[in-house]
Amino acid sequence: MSTDRSARVEDRLFYNRYLLDPGHPHIKVRPHTMPSSELVSMLTTCPAHCYVANDKHQIEVAVDGCIECGTCRVICEERGDIEWSYPRGGYGVLFKFG
């Protein structure tokens, strides 16, 4: 008897829960007029799809749904495109699998 263990990332992310900390986002995109190529890459590399381009072609982040994987830290923090910190105690992602 075989079980299909394959599932889309989006399907797995649905089961995670995120406790928002209003007024205290753990990721902030620094103000910019033209985003760097690293910041633009977050539109496709963030596995939780937290980064979006607004109507002025600037990149914004919505921390609700962030899985705290660190991808944005690796790609953007060195250039100073983002400010990142751990969520305050009790807030952030609650993983349901693994």
N, C-alpha and C positions, 0 to 999 in steps of 0.2 A: 504494500500500500504506500503510494508516494503522496507527499503533501507538497503543494506548490508554495514555497516560501518566498517567492519573488513578489514584490510589491513596489509600487512607485513611492518615492520619497515623500511626495505630497500626501499620500494615503497614510503613511506612518506618522508624519508630522501632525496630522489631524488629531491624534490621540493625546498629544502633549498638551499640557495646560500652562498658561502663563499668567502669573499674578502681577498685574500692573502696579507700579509705584508712582501714582500721579505726581507730577512736578519734579520727579527725579529720574529722568531717563539715563540708562547706563551707557548709551552711545549717543553722541552728538556729532553731526556733520558741521565742520567749521564753515563760516560764511565764505562764499566764493562767487565770482561772476562767471568764470569758466571752470568747470570741473576738470581735475587732472585725469589722465587716462586710467590711473589706478582707481580713482573714485567711480568713473564710468564703468569700469569692469565689474564693480559690485552689483550692477544691474543684472548681470548674468551669473556671477560666481557665488553670491549669497545663497546658500541652500534653502533658506526660509523665505527668500524673496522679500526681504525687509527694505531694500533700497529701491526708490522710484525716482524718475525724473519728473519735475514739475513743468508747468507751461512755460517757464523761463529757461528751460533746459538746465536747471540746477538739480543736484542730487539731494534727496531728502531720505531720512531713515524713519521707519515706524518700528519702534522697539517691541511692540506687542507681537508676539510670534517668534522673536529671536530665540534661537536655540543655543546661543552662547558658545558657538563652535570655534570662534577665534579667527575665522577667515578674514574678516575686515581688519582685524589687528595686524595680521601678517601682511596684507596687501596695502593698507592705507595709513597705519599709525606712524610709520617711520617718516613719511612725508609731511605728517601733520594735518592730514585731511580730516581726521576724526579725533574725537576725545572719547576714550573708552575706560570704563571702570567696572568692577564687579557690581551687580545689583546689590542693594542693601539686603541685609539678612531677612529671609522669609519671602523675598520677592524674586521674580524671574521665572525661569522655565522649571516645570516639573515633568520629568520624563516618565512615560508610562511603559516604555519598552527599553530594555537594556540599560 
